[in-house]
Amino acid sequence: MILLRALSGAAVAAMFLWTASPVGAGLCSTSSTGARCAVVPKAMQKPLPVVPGVVLERGEYNMVFNVEYVGLEPVEDGWIYMEIEDEIYRVDWRSHEVLSHVTSRYYLF
């Protein structure tokens, strides 16, 4: 019984260190839930399909719904999330201008 308590205390300490570390806290929005996150090395990353400032053609890309479920900030102030080639972007709803790339800051599909 004492060994079990010591192990559970060690597990809690390890989880705290993981979430308090830059890797655990900075790169993964779900680290506080106990979920693990993967980081892709720079050499293996592919170039982004679009860059901020580009205006997207209407009807060509998918809007992302249930954003809270995947760890994204709620939509507000006239912008939405759109998926472009497995990457998530924040896009102005009226003009369809790409405002920012957000996949690397949140949940990876």
N, C-alpha and C positions, 0 to 999 in steps of 0.2 A: 504494500500500500504506500509506503514512504517512497519507494522507487518510482511508482506511478506519479505521485505528486511532484517529484523532482523532474521527471521527464516532461510533465505538462508545463511546469514552470520554465523549463528550457525551451519548449516549443513556443511559448508566449514571448519569451525574450528574443528568440530567433525571428519571429514574425515582426516584432517591434523594430528590430534592427533592419530587416528588409524594407519595411515601409518608411523608416526614417532615413534610409540611404538615398542618395541621388537617383540611383537606378529604380528603386522601388517607388519613390514618391514622385519623381519628376517625369518619368516616361510612361507611367501606367496609371490611368485613372481608376482602375479597379483594384489596385494593390491593397487598399484598406479592407476589401472583402475577403482577402486571403487568396485571391486568384493570382496565378502566375502570369507574367508577361514576357514576350519574346522581343529581342532587339535584333534587327537585321543589320549585319556589318555594312559599312558604307560601300565596300567593294562589290557587294551583291545587290545593291539598290539600283533599280531601273530609273531612267529619267522620267519626270512627271509628264503626263499627257498634255496638260495646259498649265499656264502660269497666271498669277494674279494680273488682272487688267484686261484679259481676253474676254470678248463678248461671245457667249455661246449661242448657237443656233437653237431656236425654240423647237421643242418636241424631239430633240435628239438624245437627251439624257434623262435619267431617272431621278426623281425627288426621293429623299430619304425620309421615311416616317418613323415614328416611335423612337425618336432620337435619345430620349432619356434612357431607354433600355440598353443602348450601345455605349452610353457614357458621354454623349455630346451635350453641350449646353442647350437649353431651350431656345427655340427660334424666336426672334424678336426684331423690331424696327425695320421690317420690310425685306429681310434676307431669309434665305432657306438653305438647306443642304442638298447638294446634288452629287450623285455617284457618276464618276467618269473613269472608265477602265479600272475598276476596283479601287479607286481613290475617292476620298470624300472632300468636297470643296464647299465653302460658304459662298453663296451666289446671291446677288441682288435680284429680288423677285421681278421688278419691273423691267430693268434693262438687261438682265441675264449676264451682267458683268461678273467675272470671277473676282471675289474679294480676298479669299485666302484659301490655302491648302490646310486641311485640318486632320487628315488621316494619321499622321505621325504623332499627334498630340492626344489621340483618343483610341478607341477600339479599332483593331485591325480586322477587316473582313476576311 
